């Protein structure tokens, strides 16, 4: 199962169970809470009626045509139609009955025929006569299971107990309010659950998107793409930067191992030639052979020195963060000056340089670094160009960049090797020889371009290779 589904189902399970349990608790508490409030109000009503009835009971049992009986009858017949928080109350549902000290009914607003009946065993009357709080709940009948709540209050006059006033009210009269409260709680709970699920979906999508960005970054890093870590907040962001640090360390270690192997390979040939020449020079040789082997020693020493200097130069460039001193250079004029410095080497191979395009464009560049980059590109082109051929130069401009292009008419580069050009210690064999270069010259030129905010590009010229150094204007 995918991570997003696992997270969502886990969140759904927790939120759903919590919502169901809370909803169940709320719904279970609605009806008892309403009954408690109703009982509280009925206690107040019973004590109020007990005070109203005290004077008449002090004179004796209430008469059917007495003042209290008339008031109760008027209450029963009263018409009401009042809105209570959106629900209409259109009937009065209190039943009031009065019992004497023996527990016999002397007055009943709801059932006049009950006058004279003995209620002394009912809990509301019996407990109140004993001085306790009297209350009970009962049903209308065996067929009608509707509950009636009854509370009672003692009738007192000058400290004497004269009887009991009981107030009865069917719970069904407030059932509408209970039902509405339960519906409101239910829909509020359902809305809360829906909102929780939406939040869960949003959190899950955010988490999955962040994890997928980390996964995509890890896959790209595994494929060798050098990308910045994704900007993800919180612990995932810290994980991304930790992964980037780990990638950099691993890449550095792998690069170091690769460079050591490549450098060892580059050193083998000149060292072997030096050893062989040195061993031969220890013997008695004709002067011509001695001169030839001595020249070979010098040649291989120069080759080693050039290799070491290029390795050091590239190491310094890779450690360098920004440019040194910048100067405003007219790129075409500056290139012409660099060509004049290489005239002896060009003449040695019978090469000539021609301009295919020469735009007047200026760049802000570090002259020393730019000379190092172009010098390596020019030497590389001279080495691969056939004797007597032409090197083509071009300086062009766009609104944002200047381009310096150099093309030779040599054998070019196989298509599968283009992706490796510019990497240290990668090179192809020189024309007419099996000897390969170190590849450090193109690596140096690429790093110089990067330090200037530009790039180095390669293109097959058929025949030859076209190298373009792009610098920002």
C-alpha positions as CSV (number, residue, x, y, z in Angstrom):
1,X,0.0,0.0,0.0
2,X,1.3,3.5,-0.9
3,X,2.5,5.9,1.8
4,X,-0.3,8.4,1.0
5,X,-3.0,5.7,1.5
6,X,-1.5,4.4,4.7
7,X,-1.3,7.9,6.1
8,X,-4.8,8.8,5.0
9,X,-6.4,5.6,6.3
10,X,-4.5,6.0,9.6
11,X,-5.8,9.6,9.9
12,X,-9.3,8.5,8.8
13,X,-9.3,5.7,11.4
14,X,-8.2,8.0,14.3
15,X,-10.5,10.9,13.3
16,X,-13.4,8.6,12.5
17,X,-13.2,6.7,15.8
18,X,-12.7,9.9,17.8
19,X,-15.7,11.6,16.0
20,X,-18.0,8.6,16.5
21,X,-17.1,8.2,20.2
22,X,-17.5,11.9,20.9
23,X,-20.8,12.0,18.9
24,X,-22.0,9.0,20.8
25,X,-21.1,10.6,24.2
26,X,-22.8,13.9,23.2
27,X,-26.0,12.2,21.9
28,X,-26.1,10.0,25.0
29,X,-25.9,13.1,27.2
30,X,-28.5,15.2,25.5
31,X,-31.6,13.6,26.9
32,X,-30.4,13.2,30.5
33,X,-29.3,16.9,30.4
34,X,-32.6,18.1,29.2
35,X,-34.4,16.0,31.9
36,X,-32.1,17.5,34.6
37,X,-32.9,21.0,33.4
38,X,-36.6,20.2,33.3
39,X,-36.5,18.8,36.8
40,X,-34.7,21.9,38.1
41,X,-37.5,24.1,36.7
42,X,-40.2,21.9,38.1
43,X,-38.7,22.0,41.5
44,X,-38.9,25.8,41.4
45,X,-42.5,25.6,40.1
46,X,-43.5,23.2,42.9
47,X,-42.1,25.4,45.6
48,X,-43.8,28.5,44.1
49,X,-47.2,26.7,44.0
50,X,-46.6,25.4,47.5
51,X,-46.4,29.0,48.7
52,X,-49.5,30.0,46.7
53,X,-51.5,27.1,48.2
54,X,-50.3,27.6,51.8
55,X,-52.9,30.2,52.9
56,X,-55.9,28.2,51.5
57,X,-54.7,24.9,53.0
58,X,-54.2,26.5,56.4
59,X,-58.0,27.2,56.4
60,X,-58.8,23.6,55.6
61,X,-59.0,21.3,52.6
62,X,-59.4,23.3,49.4
63,X,-62.9,23.4,48.0
64,X,-63.7,22.5,44.4
65,X,-65.0,26.0,43.9
66,X,-62.2,27.6,45.9
67,X,-59.7,30.2,44.7
68,X,-56.9,27.8,44.2
69,X,-59.0,25.3,42.2
70,X,-60.3,28.1,40.0
71,X,-56.7,29.3,39.3
72,X,-55.7,25.8,38.3
73,X,-58.6,25.4,36.0
74,X,-57.9,28.7,34.3
75,X,-54.3,27.5,33.9
76,X,-55.5,24.3,32.2
77,X,-57.7,26.2,29.8
78,X,-55.2,28.9,29.0
79,X,-54.3,29.1,25.3
80,X,-50.7,29.6,24.3
81,X,-48.8,29.9,21.0
82,X,-45.2,31.0,21.6
83,X,-42.0,30.4,19.6
84,X,-39.2,28.9,21.6
85,X,-35.9,29.0,19.6
86,X,-37.7,28.1,16.4
87,X,-40.2,25.6,17.9
88,X,-43.7,26.5,18.7
89,X,-45.3,25.7,22.1
90,X,-49.1,25.5,21.8
91,X,-50.2,23.7,24.9
92,X,-49.6,23.7,28.7
93,X,-48.5,20.3,29.9
94,X,-48.1,20.7,33.7
95,X,-50.4,18.6,35.9
96,X,-50.7,19.9,39.5
97,X,-52.2,18.0,42.3
98,X,-52.3,18.7,46.1
99,X,-52.3,16.0,48.8
100,X,-53.0,16.4,52.6
101,X,-50.8,15.1,55.4
102,X,-52.4,11.7,55.0
103,X,-51.4,11.6,51.3
104,X,-54.9,11.8,49.9
105,X,-55.6,14.0,46.9
106,X,-57.5,17.1,47.7
107,X,-57.0,18.9,44.4
108,X,-56.0,17.8,40.9
109,X,-55.7,20.1,37.8
110,X,-55.4,17.3,35.3
111,X,-57.6,14.5,36.7
112,X,-60.4,16.0,38.9
113,X,-61.7,12.4,39.4
114,X,-58.6,11.6,41.4
115,X,-59.7,13.7,44.3
116,X,-59.9,11.5,47.4
117,X,-57.5,8.8,46.1
118,X,-54.6,7.7,48.4
119,X,-51.2,8.8,46.9
120,X,-49.3,8.3,50.2
121,X,-47.3,5.4,48.7
122,X,-46.1,7.4,45.7
123,X,-42.5,8.4,46.1
124,X,-43.1,12.1,45.5
125,X,-45.7,12.3,48.3
126,X,-44.2,9.8,50.7
127,X,-40.7,11.2,50.6
128,X,-41.9,14.8,50.9
129,X,-44.1,14.0,53.9
130,X,-41.0,12.5,55.6
131,X,-39.1,15.7,54.9
132,X,-37.0,14.5,52.0
133,X,-36.9,15.5,48.4
134,X,-39.7,13.8,46.7
135,X,-39.6,12.9,43.0
136,X,-40.5,10.0,40.7
137,X,-40.8,9.0,37.1
138,X,-43.6,6.9,35.8
139,X,-45.5,5.9,32.7
140,X,-49.0,6.8,31.6
141,X,-50.0,3.2,31.3
142,X,-48.7,-0.2,30.3
143,X,-49.6,0.5,26.7
144,X,-48.2,4.0,26.6
145,X,-44.6,3.9,27.5
146,X,-44.2,7.7,27.6
147,X,-42.4,8.8,30.8
148,X,-43.9,11.4,33.2
149,X,-41.6,13.2,35.6
150,X,-43.1,14.2,39.0
151,X,-41.5,16.4,41.7
152,X,-43.1,17.6,44.9
153,X,-42.7,20.4,47.5
154,X,-44.1,20.6,51.0
155,X,-46.8,23.2,51.9
156,X,-45.7,25.0,55.0
157,X,-47.4,27.7,57.1
158,X,-45.9,29.1,60.2
159,X,-43.6,26.1,60.5
160,X,-46.4,23.6,60.2
161,X,-46.5,21.0,57.4
162,X,-50.0,21.2,55.8
163,X,-49.6,18.9,52.7
164,X,-47.7,18.4,49.5
165,X,-47.9,20.0,46.1
166,X,-46.8,17.8,43.2
167,X,-46.0,18.9,39.7
168,X,-46.0,16.4,36.8
169,X,-44.8,16.9,33.3
170,X,-44.5,14.4,30.4
171,X,-41.0,14.1,29.0
172,X,-42.6,13.9,25.6
173,X,-43.5,17.6,25.9
174,X,-39.8,18.5,25.5
175,X,-38.9,15.6,23.2
176,X,-39.0,18.0,20.2
177,X,-36.2,20.0,21.8
178,X,-34.3,16.8,22.6
179,X,-34.6,15.7,19.0
180,X,-33.5,19.0,17.6
181,X,-30.5,19.1,19.9
182,X,-29.6,15.6,18.9
183,X,-29.9,16.5,15.2
184,X,-27.8,19.6,15.7
185,X,-25.1,17.6,17.6
186,X,-25.2,14.9,14.9
187,X,-24.8,17.2,12.0
188,X,-22.2,19.3,13.8
189,X,-20.3,16.0,14.5
190,X,-20.7,15.0,10.9
191,X,-19.4,18.4,9.7
192,X,-16.5,18.2,12.1
193,X,-15.7,14.7,10.8
194,X,-15.9,15.9,7.2
195,X,-13.7,18.9,8.0
196,X,-11.2,16.6,9.8
197,X,-11.1,14.3,6.7
198,X,-10.5,17.3,4.4
199,X,-7.7,18.4,6.7
200,X,-6.4,14.8,6.6
201,X,-6.5,14.8,2.8
202,X,-4.7,18.1,2.7
203,X,-2.0,17.0,5.2
204,X,-1.7,13.7,3.4
205,X,-1.3,15.3,0.0
206,X,1.3,17.8,1.4
207,X,3.2,15.0,3.1
208,X,3.1,12.7,0.0
209,X,4.1,15.6,-2.2
210,X,7.1,16.4,0.0
211,X,8.2,12.8,0.2
212,X,7.8,12.5,-3.6
213,X,10.0,15.5,-4.0
214,X,12.6,13.9,-1.8
215,X,12.3,10.6,-3.7
216,X,12.7,12.4,-7.1
217,X,15.7,14.3,-5.7
218,X,17.2,11.0,-4.5
219,X,16.6,9.4,-7.9
220,X,18.1,12.3,-9.8
221,X,21.1,12.3,-7.4
222,X,21.5,8.6,-8.0
223,X,21.4,9.2,-11.7
224,X,24.3,11.6,-11.3
225,X,22.4,14.9,-11.7
226,X,23.8,17.7,-9.4
227,X,20.7,19.5,-8.2
228,X,19.9,21.6,-5.2
229,X,17.9,19.9,-2.5
230,X,14.2,20.6,-2.6
231,X,13.0,23.4,-0.2
232,X,10.7,21.5,2.2
233,X,9.8,22.9,5.6
234,X,10.4,21.2,8.9
235,X,12.1,17.9,9.5
236,X,11.7,16.8,5.8
237,X,13.7,19.9,4.8
238,X,16.4,19.0,7.3
239,X,16.3,15.4,5.8
240,X,16.7,16.9,2.3
241,X,19.8,18.9,3.3
242,X,21.2,16.0,5.1
243,X,20.8,13.8,2.0
244,X,22.4,16.6,-0.1
245,X,25.4,16.7,2.3
246,X,25.7,12.9,2.2
247,X,25.5,13.0,-1.6
248,X,28.2,15.6,-1.8
249,X,30.5,13.7,0.4
250,X,29.9,10.5,-1.5
251,X,30.4,12.3,-4.8
252,X,33.6,13.8,-3.5
253,X,34.9,10.5,-2.4
254,X,34.0,8.8,-5.7
255,X,35.5,11.7,-7.6
256,X,38.7,11.5,-5.6
257,X,39.0,7.8,-6.2
258,X,38.3,8.3,-9.9
259,X,40.9,11.1,-10.1
260,X,43.5,9.1,-8.3
261,X,43.0,6.2,-10.6
262,X,43.1,8.4,-13.7
263,X,46.1,10.4,-12.5
264,X,47.9,7.1,-11.7
265,X,47.2,6.0,-15.3
266,X,48.4,9.3,-16.7
267,X,51.6,9.0,-14.8
268,X,52.4,5.5,-15.8
269,X,53.5,6.2,-19.4
270,X,55.9,9.1,-18.7
271,X,57.3,7.3,-15.7
272,X,57.9,4.1,-17.6
273,X,59.6,6.1,-20.4
274,X,61.8,7.9,-17.9
275,X,62.8,4.6,-16.2
276,X,63.6,3.0,-19.5
277,X,65.6,6.0,-20.7
278,X,67.4,6.2,-17.3
279,X,68.4,2.5,-17.4
280,X,69.7,2.9,-21.0
281,X,71.7,6.0,-20.1
282,X,73.6,4.0,-17.4
283,X,75.1,2.0,-20.2
284,X,77.8,3.0,-22.7
285,X,76.0,4.4,-25.6
286,X,76.9,6.2,-28.8
287,X,76.6,9.9,-28.5
288,X,73.6,10.1,-30.8
289,X,71.7,7.6,-28.7
290,X,72.7,9.3,-25.5
291,X,71.3,12.6,-26.9
292,X,68.1,10.9,-28.1
293,X,67.5,9.3,-24.7
294,X,68.4,12.5,-22.8
295,X,65.9,14.4,-25.0
296,X,63.3,11.8,-24.2
297,X,63.9,12.3,-20.5
298,X,63.4,16.0,-20.8
299,X,60.3,15.5,-22.9
300,X,58.7,13.2,-20.5
301,X,59.7,15.4,-17.6
302,X,58.0,18.4,-19.3
303,X,55.0,16.2,-19.8
304,X,54.8,15.3,-16.1
305,X,55.4,19.0,-15.2
306,X,52.5,20.1,-17.5
307,X,50.2,17.4,-16.0
308,X,51.0,18.5,-12.4
309,X,50.5,22.2,-13.3
310,X,47.2,21.5,-14.9
311,X,46.0,19.3,-11.9
312,X,47.0,22.1,-9.5
313,X,45.3,24.7,-11.7
314,X,42.1,22.8,-11.9
315,X,42.1,22.1,-8.1
316,X,42.5,25.8,-7.4
317,X,39.7,26.7,-9.8
318,X,37.3,24.1,-8.3
319,X,38.1,25.5,-4.8
320,X,37.5,29.1,-6.0
321,X,34.1,30.6,-5.3
322,X,34.1,33.8,-7.3
323,X,36.2,35.8,-9.8
324,X,39.2,37.9,-9.0
325,X,39.8,41.2,-10.6
326,X,37.4,41.9,-13.5
327,X,38.2,43.9,-16.6
328,X,36.2,45.2,-19.5
329,X,37.5,43.3,-22.5
330,X,36.6,43.7,-26.2
331,X,36.3,40.0,-26.8
332,X,37.4,39.9,-30.5
333,X,40.4,42.1,-29.9
334,X,41.4,40.1,-26.9
335,X,41.1,36.9,-28.9
336,X,43.3,38.3,-31.6
337,X,46.0,39.1,-29.1
338,X,45.9,35.5,-27.7
339,X,46.3,34.1,-31.3
340,X,49.4,36.2,-31.8
341,X,51.0,34.5,-28.8
342,X,50.4,31.1,-30.3
343,X,51.8,32.1,-33.8
344,X,54.9,30.0,-33.5
345,X,52.9,26.9,-32.6
346,X,50.5,27.5,-35.4
347,X,53.3,28.0,-37.9
348,X,55.0,24.8,-36.7
349,X,51.9,22.8,-38.0
350,X,51.2,25.1,-40.9
351,X,47.9,26.2,-39.4
352,X,46.2,29.5,-40.0
353,X,43.3,31.1,-38.2
354,X,40.4,32.8,-40.0
355,X,37.5,34.8,-38.7
356,X,34.0,33.7,-39.8
357,X,32.3,36.4,-37.6
358,X,33.7,39.2,-35.5
359,X,31.2,41.2,-33.5
360,X,32.2,44.2,-31.4
361,X,31.1,42.9,-28.0
362,X,32.5,43.6,-24.6
363,X,32.5,41.4,-21.5
364,X,33.5,41.8,-17.9
365,X,35.9,39.0,-17.1
366,X,38.9,37.9,-15.2
367,X,41.7,38.2,-17.8
368,X,44.0,35.6,-16.2
369,X,41.3,33.0,-16.0
370,X,40.0,33.8,-19.5
371,X,43.5,33.4,-20.9
372,X,43.9,30.1,-19.1
373,X,40.6,28.8,-20.6
374,X,41.2,30.0,-24.1
375,X,44.8,28.9,-24.1
376,X,43.8,25.4,-23.3
377,X,41.0,25.4,-26.0
378,X,43.5,26.7,-28.6
379,X,46.2,24.2,-27.7
380,X,43.6,21.4,-27.8
381,X,42.4,22.6,-31.3
382,X,46.0,22.8,-32.6
383,X,46.8,19.2,-31.4
384,X,43.8,17.8,-33.2
385,X,43.9,19.9,-36.3
386,X,45.5,18.3,-39.4
387,X,48.7,20.0,-40.6
388,X,48.0,22.8,-43.1
389,X,44.3,23.1,-42.1
390,X,42.4,26.1,-40.9
391,X,41.1,27.1,-37.4
392,X,37.9,29.0,-37.6
393,X,37.1,31.7,-35.0
394,X,33.9,33.6,-34.4
395,X,32.8,36.1,-31.8
396,X,29.0,36.7,-31.8
397,X,26.6,38.4,-29.4
398,X,23.0,38.1,-28.1
399,X,21.3,40.6,-25.9
400,X,22.5,38.8,-22.8
401,X,25.6,36.8,-23.8
402,X,28.8,36.9,-25.9
403,X,30.0,33.7,-27.6
404,X,33.6,32.8,-28.6
405,X,33.6,29.9,-31.0
406,X,36.7,27.9,-32.1
407,X,36.5,25.1,-34.7
408,X,39.1,22.7,-36.0
409,X,39.0,20.4,-39.0
410,X,40.3,17.3,-37.2
411,X,38.7,13.9,-36.8
412,X,36.1,15.2,-34.3
413,X,34.7,13.2,-31.4
414,X,32.5,10.1,-31.5
415,X,28.9,10.9,-30.6
416,X,29.0,8.6,-27.5
417,X,31.9,10.7,-26.1
418,X,30.2,14.1,-26.2
419,X,28.7,13.7,-22.7
420,X,32.2,13.0,-21.3
421,X,33.9,16.1,-22.8
422,X,35.0,18.5,-20.2
423,X,35.5,15.9,-17.5
424,X,38.9,15.6,-16.1
425,X,41.1,12.8,-17.4
426,X,38.8,12.1,-20.3
427,X,40.2,12.5,-23.8
428,X,40.5,10.9,-27.2
429,X,43.6,9.9,-29.1
430,X,45.5,12.6,-31.0
431,X,45.5,12.2,-34.8
432,X,48.2,9.8,-36.0
433,X,49.0,8.6,-32.5
434,X,47.6,6.3,-29.8
435,X,48.6,8.8,-27.1
436,X,45.7,10.5,-25.3
437,X,45.7,13.8,-23.5
438,X,44.7,14.2,-19.9
439,X,41.4,16.0,-20.6
440,X,42.3,18.6,-18.0
441,X,42.5,21.4,-20.5
442,X,38.7,21.2,-21.4
443,X,37.9,20.7,-17.7
444,X,39.8,23.9,-16.8
445,X,38.0,25.8,-19.6
446,X,34.6,24.5,-18.4
447,X,35.3,25.6,-14.8
448,X,36.4,29.0,-15.9
449,X,33.2,29.4,-17.9
450,X,31.2,28.4,-14.8
451,X,33.0,30.9,-12.6
452,X,32.0,33.6,-15.1
453,X,28.4,32.5,-15.0
454,X,28.7,31.1,-18.5
455,X,29.1,27.6,-20.0
456,X,31.2,25.6,-22.4
457,X,29.4,23.7,-25.2
458,X,30.6,21.2,-27.9
459,X,29.2,20.5,-31.3
460,X,30.2,18.2,-34.1
461,X,31.4,20.3,-37.1
462,X,31.8,17.5,-39.8
463,X,34.7,17.5,-40.0
464,X,36.1,18.6,-36.7
465,X,34.8,19.9,-33.4
466,X,33.2,23.2,-32.7
467,X,33.7,24.5,-29.1
468,X,31.7,27.5,-27.9
469,X,32.6,29.5,-24.8
470,X,29.5,31.6,-23.7
471,X,30.0,34.5,-21.3
472,X,27.3,36.8,-19.9
473,X,27.5,40.4,-21.1
